[in-house]
């Protein structure tokens, strides 16, 4: 029986664990093992497999060694078969229609800020999911806990993304972006010149979430009016309990109530300035709440169904956002990431002329 690719099998297991919001240490075990054997000469890999000494390698444990051995024997690893059998997600017809219409994801993070994987791995996972584009939105400098990008680091990232795009498969590209902090006065936490260069700007509130309604409303309105902002990220900043442990930066179990602000004024501002509201698909956010999402649909707002992914497997979380969007009657044509990259970029470029 022909052998399988053990590196691909290990990475697939890691992807499915991330998708299921499993503990970070479990994901890292499979990614570390994949990296270890990918760097191993084929002859040494074969010898260690035959002698049963794979688990003596740094980064390889008993479970991952068993998966490698099964893969090299031409068998689908039992671990992969088991997790694949439980990974399916049934969507309603309306949610499935939305999911099939999505052409990209406008909110994702890499290890340049608080994500767990290189940009390359995030991009290749997006390709495998059938995306045409992935917007890279690492954090801005004020969010130091997330290793936010200074202006100098963001400039380096732009050069890196340009080089990556030249090597990625035809029909897919990484779009440049940022998840920029909305500061206390409503200004955006990055240089205007750099924000102007980016393809997509997601603006989110990460601090002062318990500000009173009047203050928070003024802050959000100022950000929405900024010509550089395109998408208002995780509208209320809430956190909800999750079943899985999730990634290190966003573990389940912590809850946080929604921020208090004047929803009607915020929605009216989004309409006036042609900005989109994010439907954040993270299981620990699911933001905005359905009652607010329904009001936004009735108001005529645009939306972006995003994962806020911090790891490759989390890019497959869009189905959570699609389920909520379908329940609240979000029309497909009002979801900006169902648009082609060209149409999306035409829309974002139009904001700078406000």
N, C-alpha and C positions, 0 to 999 in steps of 0.2 A: 504494500500500500504506500502510495506517495506521501511524503511528509507534508504537513501544513507549515505555515509560517508562525512560529511561536511568538515572535514579537507582535505580529498583527493580532494574534489571539489574546495576548496579555493586554494590549492596548484597548481591544474591544471590551474586555471585561471591565477595565477601568472606566471606560466611557459609560457602560451600562450602570455601574455603581454610582457614578456621578449623576446620571440621569435619575436614578432612584433616590437621590439625596442621602446616600449612605455616608458613614463616617469617613473623614479625610484620611485617616491612617490606613484604612482598607484600600482606598484608591491608590495612595502612594505606594503601597506594597506591590501592586501590579505594575505601576508605571516605573518604579525603581528596578524591578526585575526585567522589564522590557529593555530599559536602558542598559542594564548590565550585559545581557546576552547579545544585544545588538552590537556591542563593542567587542565581543568575544570572537576570536578566529573560529571559523567553522569546524576545523579539526579538533580544537580544544572543546568546543561545545559538544561534539559527537562523543569524544572520549569521556567527558564528565557525565554525560547522559548514560553512557554504557556502564560506567563505574558507580553511578548513583551518588556522585559528589557535587551535584549542582547546588545543593543547599549550603555548601561551604563557601560559596561565592558571596561577596558583600552585596547586599540588595536582593538576594534570593533566599526565600524561606521554604519550608516544607510544602506549603500549599502551592506556591508559584512553581516550585521545582516539579511537582506532580503535573501541573498544567503544561509545562514545557515538554516533559517526557511524553505525555499523551499527544501533544501537537506534533512532535517530531516522528511519532509512530503513525501519523496519518489520521489520528482520531480527533474529533472535536472534544476539547477538554470538558470533563464532566461539569466543572464549575461554570464554564461558559454556557453549556447546554442548559444547565439548571436556571441560571440567571436570565438567559434569553427566553425561556419558557414563561417566565413571570414578568417580562418587561413590556408586554403589549398594553396599549391603552385604547380602549374603545371610546370614540368620540361620537357625539350626536351628529346628525347629518349637517346641521347648520355650522357646528364647530369644525367639522371635517372640511367643509367647503371653505371656511376661513383659513384653516391651516394649509390647505392645498394652494390657496391664492397667495400666500406669503412668499415673497421673493428674497427676503433678507431679514436681518436683525439689526436694529439701530442702537443697541445698548449692550456692550460687552467689555470685559476687562482682561488684561493679560498680566504677566508677571512683571511688567514695567511699573504697575502700581500694586494693587492688592489681589490680583488674580494669581492662580496657581500654575499657569502654563505659559510657555512662550507664544508669541503672536502667531508663529508658523503653525503650531498645533491647533490653535483656535481656528485659524483659517481653513486648515485641512478638514477639521471636523465639520465646519460649515459647508464645505464642498460636498462631503459625504451625505449631508442632510438635504442636499439639493438646492442650497441657497445660491443666488447669483451674486450676492454681496454680503459683507459683514462690516458694520461700522464699529471701529475700535474706539472705545470711549473710556480710556483710563482717567483716573481722578486728577483734579487740579491741585495746586501746591498747598492750599490752606488745610486740606484734609491730610495732615501729617501721619495720622494713624494708618492711613491707607497708602502711604508712600506716594503721595500725589506728585505729579510731574511739574517741575519748575519750567520756566520758559525755555531754558537751555536744553533740558531733557526732552521736552516736547519737540523741539526742533530736530534733535537727533532721531526721535521716533519717526518723524515725518520722512526723513531721509531713509530710515530703515524700511518703512512701509513701501516707499517708492521702489526700493530694490526688491522687496518681496513680490510686489505685484508683477514685476518683470519676469519672475520665475514661476508664478502660479498658473494653473491651467487656464486655457482660454475660456471665456464666458464667466469668469469669476474674478472679483477684485475686492480688496480691502478698501473701505472708504475711511478717510481720516476723520477723527472726531475727538470729543472729550465729554466726560461728565463733569461739568463745571459747577462748583459750589455757588449757590445763590447766597450772597453775604447778607449781613444784617440790614444793610441799607438797600438791598435789592440789586446791587451791582454784581458783575460776574467775575469770578476769581481767576482771571488770566488776561494777558495783554491783548488789547483790541486787535493789534496787527496779526497775532497768531489766531485768534478766533475768526478773523476774516479769511484766513487761509484754509481753515478746516472745512470739510465737506458737510458735516452734521454736528450741531452743538446741542447736547442734552443738558438742561439746567435743573439741578435738584437742591432741595434744602436738606442739609445734614446736621445743622446745629440750631440751637434756640427753638427746638420743635414745640416747646411749651409756651412760646410767646402768646400774648393775648390776641384775640381775633383781629382787632384793628391793625396791630403792628404786623402780624403775619400777612394780612391782606395787602397792606402797602408794599411789603417786601416782594410778594409774588407779582403784583401788578407792575412794579418797576422792572422786574426781570423779564416778564412777558413782553413789555414794551421795548426791551433792548433788541436792536436789529440783528444781533449775532445769535440770539437764542432761537432754536427751531422746535424743540420738543421739551415739554415740561415733565421731568422725570418723577417717578413714584409720588404722585400728587399729594398725599396726606402724610407720608413718612411713617405710616403705621407698620408695626410688626405683629404677626400672628403666630400662634404656636404651630409647630410642624411635627410630623411623626418621625422623620429622619433626623440625623444629627447634622447633616449638611456640611458645608465647608467651614473652615476655621473662622473666617471673617463673618459668617452669617449663620451661626448655629441656631437650630430650632430650640424652642423652649422659652426664649425671651419674648415677651409681648410688649407692645407699646401702642397706646391709643392714637388715633388720628389727630393731626394738628387741627386747630380751630381757625377757620377763615371764612370769609364771605364767598361761598361757592358761586353764587350768581354773578358777582363782579369778576371773579377769576375766569369763569367760562366766557363772559362777555368780552373780556380782554383777549382771550385766545381767539375768539371769532374775529374781533376787530383787527388783530395783527396777524391773522392766518397762521396761528401756531397750533401744534398738535399736543394732545394729552397722551401720555404714555399709559398703556395698560401693562403694568409690570407683572410678569408671569412667575416670579420667584415664589415658591410655596410659602416662604416666610413673610411675604409682602402682600401679594394678590391685591394690588393697589391700582386704582381707587376701589373703595367698597362698592358693591353693586348698586346701592341706592344712589350714590353720586354718579356712577357710570351711566345709569339710566337717565338722570337729569342732563348729563352732558350729551347723550345721544339725542334727546329731545331738543336740546339747544342747537344742534347742528354742527357740533365740533368735529375736528379731525382727530385721528388716533394713530398710535404706533404700538403694535403688540410686540413687546420686547422681552428678552429673558433676563437681562442684567446678569449674564453668565460670568462666572469667575473661574470656570473650568470647562473643558471641551464637552463633557457629557451634559452639562447644564444648558447647552445651546438647544437641546431637544425639549426644553421646558415650555416652548411656545404653546403647546396644546393646553396648558393650564390657562393661559391668557385667552386663548380662542374659546374655551368653554365659557368663561365669564362674559366675553364679548358677545357670544351667541345668545346667552341667556338674557342679555340686556338689549339685544336687537341692534348691535353695531353693524351698519351696512359695510359690505366688503369694499366698496369704492371710496369709503372715507378712512380707510386704513392706509397710511402713507407707505408702509413697507410691503404692500401688495403692488406698488408701482415699480416700474423699471428703475434702474439706477439713474438713467438720464432724466426721467421725469422727477424723481426724488431730488436730484441735484438742482434742477431748474427751480423747483419749489423752494429749497433752502437758499439758493442764490437770490431769489426774489425778496427775501427778508432784509438783506443788507441795503436794499434801496428804499427802505421805509423812511 
